């Protein structure tokens, strides 16, 4: 289900846009006047698109982008204070957690395309994405602690990307880090000049989209399952997945082409 832009005013504009081209679906956060804060409506729109993408074989890669001056400023604090009940807070954070896990569970790799600031749950989005490229001027923070709200849910994604000491410092201080620091911490893959961000993300997406989707999907699923396991269990999962992968037509055709010193075949996706 693709949101279509109707930009008469920001009020009636969709909170999320989707554009598909060459096997890449770009989901663009579209609350620029609110720094793309994750409102209930925006989270719902993201969930709807991720649910649709899960079984969309035409899409090989998903890019998560944003309009305006910021990537994402986290949760919408004004909306949160409008209904501060325990029930509303629990529903919001469970909704956000479902979106974040869906980013991991869909078969397509997700690339975050980051500019401006990515704070709190916005930093969580970057951390939860499979890969991330940022503009040189991008900044990142788990800044909830600055307003008395420890970034507990962002911590789940951040601590699965960063070394412990660096993650703890970000969480405890709320301080911003720049793009080079984010790369050195493992939060992003690359940072590039702002005017090269579109091209850098497109190049990475095209490179991944050119691979066989069945192997990419198997590999992504295994990556997140094995990383939570002990060594022996991880190898058992990996052996089973590699066996399944080798049974696919794409793997058999690819190995045969390699052995025959021929170009890789056109992938069938099965």
VENPE-V799287 format. One record per helix or strand of 2 or more residues. SS is the DSSP state (alpha for helix, beta for strand). FROM is the first residue (numbers start at 0). TO is the last residue. If there is no record, write none. Layout:
BEGIN
ss=SS from=FROM to=TO
ss=SS from=FROM to=TO
END
This chain:
BEGIN
ss=beta from=15 to=20
ss=beta from=23 to=28
ss=alpha from=31 to=33
ss=alpha from=39 to=52
ss=beta from=60 to=65
ss=alpha from=76 to=81
ss=alpha from=85 to=104
ss=beta from=108 to=113
ss=beta from=116 to=118
ss=alpha from=120 to=127
ss=beta from=130 to=134
ss=beta from=138 to=140
ss=alpha from=142 to=146
ss=alpha from=151 to=157
ss=alpha from=163 to=172
ss=beta from=176 to=177
ss=alpha from=178 to=184
ss=beta from=189 to=191
ss=alpha from=193 to=208
ss=alpha from=212 to=225
ss=alpha from=230 to=245
ss=alpha from=248 to=258
END
